[in-house]
Amino acid sequence: MKILSNAKINLGLNIISKRLDGFHEIESVFIPIDFSDVLFIEKSKEFSFKSKGIQIQGDIKSNLCVRAYQLLAADFDIEPVTILLDKKIPIGAGLGGGSSNAAFVLKAINSLFHLNLDTETLRNYASKLGSDCAFFIENKPALASGRGEILKPIMFKLNCWCLLVYPNIHVSTQVAYSKVKPKQPEINLEQLIQNSKEGWQSTIKNDFEPSVFANYPLINELKQSIIEMGAFYSAMSGSGSSVFGFFNEKVDASILGDKYIVEQFPINIY
């Protein structure tokens, strides 16, 4: 079974408060994008996980693909599988690549073994693996709250080209959160996103940007370059370090040079 495991970007990200459990209350719009890892999953005599492409650090046992399989194997009598992950989405980029991998493994195991788990059940399993894993179960634009696991369908129009740039900088989500000062937004994101897209740049913010930009000025420079290229909106995605820009038409990204990972694709939300 071959599965495309796509990334996401954050349109706006408000860090509202720190919770007693150590997590933060957030508000963000998650948008799935056409930039994917590739998963290959098959039944096997014994379990194995391998990866190629971008190197994954750390113990295999802690990998979200492995944990996703083990989560279902603990509750259901399923055979071992082999999982091969072709990693293309940068790690530490604010694109949710690992969370996506976990969610798509859950969905693949559900299909492969005919478990007939409904969407809500799969979302509950996904939430045990990571704050934004649940988003990738339905994989549709959503307003995220709580720690990112509470999802509400959101209706707005966005038809544009998205330029996504990864500056080869790894930003630790944990460190990024430690430097943010939570605050209640004056106007909630659900309301702001209904306004004209030409006004988004001055109203829709990512609360991680000030502290991340202070530590990594290159990321801010990259955002400004994208705005100068004609983007009607540009921001860092998640806790960084990827930066994206929305354009009314496809752009020539060669001006950015060849030192970054650059992707460009259409976004069509009705």
HELIX and SHEET records of a PDB file:
HELIX    1   1 ILE A   60  SER A   62  5                                   3    
HELIX    2   2 LEU A   64  ALA A   73  1                                  10    
HELIX    3   3 GLY A   97  LEU A  112  1                                  16    
HELIX    4   4 THR A  119  SER A  127  1                                   9    
HELIX    5   5 PHE A  135  GLU A  138  1                                   4    
HELIX    6   6 THR A  173  SER A  178  1                                   6    
HELIX    7   7 LEU A  189  LEU A  192  1                                   4    
HELIX    8   8 LYS A  197  GLY A  199  5                                   3    
HELIX    9   9 TRP A  200  THR A  203  1                                   4    
HELIX   10  10 GLU A  209  ASN A  215  1                                   7    
HELIX   11  11 PRO A  217  GLU A  228  1                                  12    
HELIX   12  12 ALA A  253  LEU A  256  5                                   4    
SHEET    1   A 4 LYS A   2  LYS A  18  0                                        
SHEET    2   A 4 HIS A  24  LYS A  43 -1                                        
SHEET    3   A 4 VAL A  81  LYS A  87 -1                                        
SHEET    4   A 4 SER A  48  GLY A  53  1                                        
SHEET    1   B 4 LYS A   2  LYS A  18  0                                        
SHEET    2   B 4 HIS A  24  LYS A  43 -1                                        
SHEET    3   B 4 ALA A 142  SER A 145 -1                                        
SHEET    4   B 4 ILE A 150  PRO A 153 -1                                        
SHEET    1   C 4 TYR A 233  MET A 236  0                                        
SHEET    2   C 4 VAL A 243  PHE A 247 -1                                        
SHEET    3   C 4 LEU A 158  TYR A 166 -1                                        
SHEET    4   C 4 ILE A 261  ILE A 269 -1                                        
END                                                                             
